Amino acid sequence: EGNEPGDSMKITYCELLHKVCQFANVLRSQGVKKGDRVSIYLPMILELVIAMLACARIGALHSVVFAGFSADSLCERILDCGCSLLIT
């Protein structure tokens, strides 16, 4: 369910698994490996869930930063986390 009334999307488990595996491969191609830290700066959309599950799939730690935060707040969280990649 999206933020707007009537804004929704349906996805099967198989489709979700396919998208998660694809994104996990993208993360690996960017050099992300088990134990690395990744920050995710996205609104509440399907891609947020896919990114979180892809990180979990390869063993990377993820930190979700609410998309309404300012650039300074995002910067502080990235530095505190010590992340190697930011997903926006």
Buried (B, 14 or more C-beta within 10 A) or exposed (E): EEEEEEEEEEEEEEEBEEBBBEBBEEBBEEEBEEEBBBBBBBEEEEBBBBBBBBBEBBEBBBBBBEBEEEEEEBEEBBEEBEBBBBBE
